[in-house]
Amino acid sequence: MGMLSQVLFILAAGVAAFAFGRQVMRIRRNILLGRDEDFSDRRGERWKNLLLLAFGQKKMFRNPLVALMHFVIYAGFIIINLEVLEIALDGLFGTHRLFAAPLGPLYPALINAFEFLAVGVLLACVLFLSRRNILKLRRFISHDLDGWPRSDANYILLTEILLMGLFLTMNAADTLLQARGYGHYGSRLTGDFAASQWIHPLLNGLSSPALAVLERTCWWLHILGILAFLNYLPYSKHLHILLAFPNAYYARLEPEGKLRNMPEVQKEVLYAMQPEMAPPTGAVGAPPPKFGAKDVFDLSWRNLLDAYACTECGRCTAACPANITGKVLSPRKIMMSTRDRLEEVGRNIDTNGAYKDDGKSLLSYITTEELRACTTCNACVEECPVSISPLEIIMEMRRALIMEDSNAPQEWNALFGNVENNFAPWKFSPDDRDRWTAEG
């Protein structure tokens, strides 16, 4: 490779790295707009979650066939990057197949493994495209995905197919040029690779100079495609490729059925039911500034990380009993709407230097009807492959509606009144509650 190619590669890599780093810092800032919360406890369990849920994709294997296809794509993404490392170093130093000489006979074995993975990734992506666009599974044709989200998923799969195709074509052209002893290609003869040699019959008719142009074109398109893909991630649901790992580590470790209460409210209820427990007048601490969440600022940073880590797979919505029975609630949409609002807040900060009230809130994206439809069954949390909890956001928003805005259905208000007056959901005084035992 000439000096010009090296300079162009360094410029392309530098611009891509800078742009990606800038987007990462923007997303980090947006996540940290949430309330602070400590997740430094039980590190052993957290590392176990990271290994099983993120690396091992434990929950995906409830459907073995789909899990296998997803694992092939995941493994291909991780392992083929070793080949990308060689491509990047070749571009940086102006070399060609830098690792071939040091690795000796091991080099063709590694490339063969990478190529079989590339074929696996290509086939899996074709199958996933078919599931989305031909079989049209229910969770993929939901109105949650109308517009950009549906296109985003297809663009990613098509890009992965293109990248794998370029990788295999580059290797096929390279090994043909090596076999012909053409130029510098003949100095690092590695032999034919297992998968890319299937493409040889399509290329045998090309002259050596044409093959060299094809090999370089595929090389450049492959590496530029990877750099472009890297900068596409922050705008895509496929950001979960990176955020699934911290999301699994920072997952809540309490039992899934346990709902988090506010200690201040619990104490008030205790004092109402047992006045003798109440502290002296003036000794009670100040009430919390807010109850629940009206906007993204009121949620935990962990909830906002959930929003960015959402894969939009729809397993949560497919398992939601409210959604199954025709209610408007979709846990996937809760996460997508939270992310949309957070992105809007981020753009507001970028424009104004600090957040300027825009008259909107999370309720501009999520309706009260959606929030009230939730049965708090935790099915969505149980199904999520990366431990996202739509339920936490729903409960915090419900709490704000009821305790901040006194916004609840009449039936709920009757129940609240009974609990307040009779210490139970029923409209019977405590003195009359066991009278039925004396009757008859």
ABEGO torsion letter per residue (X at the ends): XBAAAAAAAAAAAAAAAAAAAAAAAAAAAAAAABBBBBAABGAAAAAAAAAAAAAAGAAAAABAAAAAAAAAAAAAAAAAAAAAAAAAAAAAAGBBGAAAAAAEAAAAAAAAAAAAAAAAAAAAAAAAAAAAAAAGBAAAABAAABEAAAAAAAAAAAAAAAAAAAAAAAAAAAAAAAAAGBEAAAABBAEBBAAAAAAAAAAAABBAAAAAAAAAAAAAAAAAAAAAAAAAAAABAAAAAAAAAAAAAABBABBAABBBBBAAAAAAAAAAABAAABBBBGABBBBBABBEBABAAABBAAAAAAAAABAGAGAAAAABAAAAAGBABBAAAAAAAAAAAAAAAAAAAAAAGBBBBAGBBAAAABBAAAAAABAGAGAAAAABAAGBBAAAAAAAAAAAAAAAAGBBBAAAAAAAAAAAAAGBABBBBAAAAAAAAABX
